[in-house]
Amino acid sequence: MADILDLDAEVVAEHTADLIRWLPVDRPRQVVDLGCGTGAGTFALLAEFPEAHVTAVDTDVDHLRRLRDKACELGLADRVTTVQADLDTTWPDLGTPDLVWASASMHHMADPARALRQVHDVLAPGGLFAVVELAGFPRFLGTDLEDRIHAASDRRHADLVPHRGADWGPKLTAAGFTVEAERTLAIHLPQSEVVGRYALAGLRRMRGTVDDVLSAEDLAAFDDLLDPHSPTGLLHRTDLAVRTERSVWAARKA
Ligand SMILES: C[S@@+](CC[C@H](N)C(=O)[O-])C[C@H]1O[C@@H](n2cnc3c(N)ncnc32)[C@H](O)[C@@H]1O
């Protein structure tokens, strides 16, 4: 998963920077990245806000280790604090941030309403909460087979992450925020070497979730796509592209 997060960060880096620049926030100093993963948001926030310190929170120690290593490599270690915490349980002390960023993480919370209230509690008065979400994993092929793979995977995920693809506006309002702005960004990127690697890693991961759901014929075609030696496999295709979306809610605490 860490590799997929890194590949996603690389592929959509420009769009992430664009979303951060769009946020109605002025030179935040204390920023929290909730469910930071390997640091896609953390490093983009550090780049856009040169005066900011980011507290990066995640439950996964390997993701946090990768993030810390990268911060050291980039000479940013003194601007990042990593905190290992399960946000479904007791929240750690996160100070009083003026910006909280949560990208593709809120839908993982067992009780998102509680998590949103917790963010409201910790934010400084007038602070901003940016929730970034995506409806599903990106598309790379645009074929009927890919549609069936996604439908099968979505059925599996419906129980595991029921809040994925939700409208976060009403949830934020219920938690006490004023939603100041909302935006959906359509992302369409042409084939490149990194897009190929991203497609292969992402679809390999999906393969494990559709074993008992797809037909034998679809599974055989799926395995052929993933086979690095197959002439019709993903690595030999020249028609790959990333098609995905990011939705963002900018929510203010009074
Ligand atoms: C899809 S990843 C997104 C990572 C990163 N924000 C990004 O945009 O690349 C979701 C992240 O949320 C973290 N996460 C899921 N449930 C969590 C929880 N209960 N507490 C803290 N982190 C959690 C996962 O470990 C994972 O790193």
The ligand as an SDF file (V2000), in Angstrom:
LIG
                    3D

 27 29  0  0  0  0  0  0  0  0999 V2000
   -5.8550    6.0920    1.4210 C   0  0  0  0  0  0  0  0  0  0  0  0
   -4.6340    6.4740    2.6020 S   0  0  0  0  0  0  0  0  0  0  0  0
   -4.3740    8.2130    2.3110 C   0  0  0  0  0  0  0  0  0  0  0  0
   -3.0080    8.6600    2.7410 C   0  0  0  0  0  0  0  0  0  0  0  0
   -2.6710   10.1180    2.4550 C   0  0  0  0  0  0  0  0  0  0  0  0
   -3.5330   11.0270    3.1680 N   0  0  0  0  0  0  0  0  0  0  0  0
   -2.7090   10.4030    0.9750 C   0  0  0  0  0  0  0  0  0  0  0  0
   -3.4780   11.2690    0.5390 O   0  0  0  0  0  0  0  0  0  0  0  0
   -1.9340    9.7660    0.2290 O   0  0  0  0  0  0  0  0  0  0  0  0
   -5.5070    6.4580    4.1390 C   0  0  0  0  0  0  0  0  0  0  0  0
   -4.5860    6.6010    5.3360 C   0  0  0  0  0  0  0  0  0  0  0  0
   -5.3830    6.7130    6.5180 O   0  0  0  0  0  0  0  0  0  0  0  0
   -4.7840    5.9490    7.5340 C   0  0  0  0  0  0  0  0  0  0  0  0
   -5.8080    5.5640    8.5090 N   0  0  0  0  0  0  0  0  0  0  0  0
   -6.8660    4.7560    8.2910 C   0  0  0  0  0  0  0  0  0  0  0  0
   -7.5740    4.6110    9.4330 N   0  0  0  0  0  0  0  0  0  0  0  0
   -6.9440    5.3430   10.3730 C   0  0  0  0  0  0  0  0  0  0  0  0
   -7.1790    5.5710   11.7490 C   0  0  0  0  0  0  0  0  0  0  0  0
   -8.2040    5.0180   12.3730 N   0  0  0  0  0  0  0  0  0  0  0  0
   -6.3290    6.3720   12.4300 N   0  0  0  0  0  0  0  0  0  0  0  0
   -5.2690    6.9520   11.7940 C   0  0  0  0  0  0  0  0  0  0  0  0
   -5.0010    6.7620   10.4960 N   0  0  0  0  0  0  0  0  0  0  0  0
   -5.8180    5.9650    9.7870 C   0  0  0  0  0  0  0  0  0  0  0  0
   -4.1910    4.7450    6.8100 C   0  0  0  0  0  0  0  0  0  0  0  0
   -3.1790    4.1210    7.5660 O   0  0  0  0  0  0  0  0  0  0  0  0
   -3.6790    5.3960    5.5300 C   0  0  0  0  0  0  0  0  0  0  0  0
   -2.3570    5.8080    5.6690 O   0  0  0  0  0  0  0  0  0  0  0  0
  1  2  1  0
  2  3  1  0
  2 10  1  0
  3  4  1  0
  4  5  1  0
  5  6  1  0
  5  7  1  0
  7  8  2  0
  7  9  1  0
 10 11  1  0
 11 12  1  0
 11 26  1  0
 12 13  1  0
 13 14  1  0
 13 24  1  0
 14 15  1  0
 14 23  1  0
 15 16  2  0
 16 17  1  0
 17 18  1  0
 17 23  2  0
 18 19  1  0
 18 20  2  0
 20 21  1  0
 21 22  2  0
 22 23  1  0
 24 25  1  0
 24 26  1  0
 26 27  1  0
M  CHG  2   2   1   9  -1
M  END
$$$$
